[in-house]
């Protein structure tokens, strides 16, 4: 997923990231564009002229006409010497916030020789987004410890992640604040990716169909497809064009449903969360096995994989469910602590929990276990040096272009409340990082929020001094199905039948994707602990079209200009930054 394609069109690029253009009498173009966008007055032409002349001279009259809160926000980013200063919180009681970020394609940036070229629109986008950050940066991550091939300008702060459940090579972890590929490495290390669900393989044709590695008795025929970043083999292209009867009927069923709704005056509120037109449909899982297994190159998360020495075929999703497999828990915790020790030695100050997909009871059980906490939340370990996280990290997606009907907004509110509870119970937990956000192109699994569903199988830490490993019941393996997992195009709004693969304007989304972004930030900004601290400390938009079973979530046109969803993201990131000043 972190392998990005080439620019499809030639954007209007200007060199904006050389040392000469970035540093000036008032910290150059970066500061100039902060002023331009924070105050909403200076035009792009002014901004480029200010780079040469001086932001102070041209905009001083504008500055004096705005509130002291906005001025204070600008001052926090610019020292008296005119140089950027170290990160400091816009709201001291909250602690530091990384603000808004991205993961995915950035068509307005490319590398030419030793220079990074950025479109003016993209630079203006960065200026707005950075208003949410105490670091005066846009965060970026890519499921890896090092920055990807996607060029990044010095506007970015890269958050490294140890994707899997294993330990790390000390020589393979970049030091905090080091510069890699021209980008500063953040001082937070993100934990393993989505261990709480089995997830799916993302290789060609496998998403939603292959949900696990092959069993030993399947090894004689364990199908494989090229990784998603590799071109599809020429000899297989003709086979790919042949759709199953189920796939051929997706758009006809979609059109039939839309016609019925129109004929009878139905609205989204009248339609069941899981569309009835898929009930009883026979799903062809080819090219995966009948059990939904394959030989996978790129899985959505670490929960997909087997781990040597663990009893379950895919042990991570059930790691904290009784009866506990203590040998497996000790293997996973040992690798985690080794990783944390390396990170501490490399200067990292912050560590996230594993990046949770669905179940935040998993994060609580993980904290209880790795930090060795008792029932009163008194923990033997409370910092990164011994493996204890400082932030709860999770991914969150709505379903089927219907965030209200599918209870997706309600699910996010529940998760934010759960993090607030963790912050109250554990003083070392400083907030949430939500670093994958978007909408999945499928129907939800039933009509329960993930918090409600998790009550049936809660995750809990093993009892103190519990060392026995009881035989675990063999997990029932079920093949993927629209009502049991995210199989693309199984919802009321299948992306393959929609213009541009994007959510349409609807009753729930009157402005399409921008409406969704507006509501997300409303929920996020208002999420507080009982003592008034902000819950969310970092947020990254999933800037892809169709990757990982999503709709088109891109914020930019192919030429690097900002689209309507991108405008909504800019506006809301700025709103978030200013709200933190208001709360201080």
Helices and strands as residue ranges (DSSP letters): E 13-15, H 19-22, H 28-39, H 44-52, H 55-63, H 68-77, G 92-94, E 99-104, E 109-112, E 115-119, H 120-129, G 130-132, E 138-140, E 156-161, G 170-172, E 179-180, E 183-190, E 212-213, G 216-221, H 234-241, H 245-248, H 250-264, G 268-270, G 276-278, E 293-294, G 302-304, G 316-318, H 326-345, E 350-351, H 360-370, G 384-386, E 392-399, H 408-425, E 432-440, H 450-454, G 455-457, G 495-497, G 499-501, H 513-525, E 536-543, G 547-549, H 564-583
